[in-house]
């Protein structure tokens, strides 16, 4: 029982600290001080602050999205965007954590299985599948990051709709360009009426 209690305390402290500053500026000393534990105790639970950050995101946010096997990846984006709006200070600093052990890699790895099963299982296509999925998730994260850094000017519903719109337009135009066709002229009205 003490194990779970200490883990919860450490996650709670990470949430508080990352609401105030970037993960790179948080030290193990600060985490231990906030949790009122020694460094040796910290390392019994986590290899480093990045492992604690990952555990905090997965258990305090991602696992609470209510994702099931049949949840569409767009539904996951919609729920994620809602969480980001609810806890703006946390995600302002979390989304800035890039590279190995960062939020971007973590989120991409969590989303990957939800997308990979939707795509063809052709051996030739499989060579490009991972690249396509990771690039696609990265593009959506860029749009979400711009929304966050821009001060959440649009509502969660507006940014979610914009992300879906961009996916639809990009997919169609990419196909048309690959087939040597002129890209269709786009109008928001056509998209909203499923006429495009």
N, C-alpha and C positions, 0 to 999 in steps of 0.2 A: 504494500500500500504506500509506503514511503517513497518507493521508486516513482510511481505515477504522480504522487503529490509534488515531488521535486521537479519532474519533467514539466508538469503544468505550471509550476512557479517560474521555471526558466522560460517557458514559452510566453507567459504573461509579461515577464520582464523584457523579453525581446520585442514584443508588441509595443510596449511603452517606449522603449529606447528608439526603435526605428520610426516612431511617429515624430521624433524630435530631430533625428539626423540620419544621414546616409550610413549604410552598414559598414563601409570602409572606415568610418570614423568612430565606430563602436568598438570598445576593447573588451577583452575577456574580463579584465579587472572590473570594468563598469557593470558588466552582466552579473558577475559574482557579488559585487557590492549591492546591487539592486535586489538580488535573490537571497542575500545574506547567507552565502555559502563560500567555501574555500575553492581555490582553483582545482585542487585535486578532485573535489567532488564534482565540479563542472565536467572535468575530463572523464569521469566515470560514465557520464551520460552522453556526451557529444565530443567528437574529434576536434571540432573547432566551431567558431561562430557561424560559419556557413552551414554546417550540419544542423545547428540549432535554428537558423533562419529557415532552412528547408522544412524541418519538422514543424515549425511554427506556421508556415504558410499552408502546408498540407493538412495539418490537424485543426487549425483554427479557421481556415478559410475554405480550401478546396474540398475537403471532406464534407463540408456543410452545404455544398451546392445541390445535394440530393441527386447526384448523377447515377443513372442506372445504365445497364447495357444498351438499352434502346434510346438513350438521350441523344438527340442530334447535337453535332458540334456547334451549330449556331445557337441552340438553346444554352449550351455551356458558356458561350461568349456572352449571351444576354445575362445570364446569372452572374458571371464574373464581373461584368460591367456594373451591375447593381451593387455588388459587394464593394467594388472600388469607389463607387459614389458614397456608400454608407460609411466607409472608413478612409476618407480622403488623405489624411495625414500619413497613415501607414503606407498606402500605395504610392503616394508621391515619392517617398524614399525607396520603397521596394522596387518599383519599376526602373529605377536608376541603377539597380544592381545588375550589371551585364557581365558577360564572359563566363568562364568556368565558375561553377557554384553560384551563379547569379539567377535572378528571377526569370530572365528570358529563357535560359536553358531549362530551368526547372519547369516553367509553364509549357514550353514546347514539348518536353518529355511527357508531361501529363496529358497534353492534348493529342499527341501523336497516335495512340491506339484508337482514339475515337474517329480519326480520319482515315487511317490506313485500311481499315476493313471496308470502307465504302468504294475503294478504287479497284480497278482491274487486277486480276491475279496472273496476267500474262507475264512470262519470264522476261521478255524483252522490255516491257513497260516497267517491271519491278525495278530495273536498274535506275530509272529516273524518279520512282515514286518517293523515296525518302527525301531527295533534294526538293521536289515539288512541295511536299507537305511542310517541310521545315521552312522553306522560303515563304509559303503562304501564311503560316502562323506568324512568322517574323513580320510580314507586311501588316497583319492585323494588329500586332503588338505596337508597331510604329504609329498606327492611327490612334490606338488607345493612349499611347504615351503623349502624343500631341494634344489629345483631349485633356489629359491630366495636367500636363505642363501649362496648358492654356487656361487653366483655372476652371475646368468643368463648365465651360460656357453653354454647351448643349446639355439637354437632359439625358439621362441614361438611355431612354427610348430613342431619342434622336441620333445619338452616336451609334447605337446598335443598328438602326435602320440604315445609316450611312455606310457602315461596314458591310452589311448585306448587299447594298446597292453596288458598292465598289467591287465586291466579289462577283456579282452577276455581270457587270459591265466588262470587267477585266477578262473573265472567262470567255465571254462571247467574242470580244475583240481579239483575244489571243488566238482563239480557234480560227476566226476569219483571216487573220494575218498569216497563220501557219498554212492555211489552204490557198493562199495567194489571192484572197478576195478583199474587196474594199470594205473596211469596217462600217457597219450600220451607223446612221446618224441616230443619236440617242436623245430621248426626251423623258423627263421624270414622269410625265403623265402616262407614256407608253409602258414604262416599267411598272408603275403602280397598278395599271390595268391588265398586267400580264400580256401585253400586246407586242412586246419587243422581242 
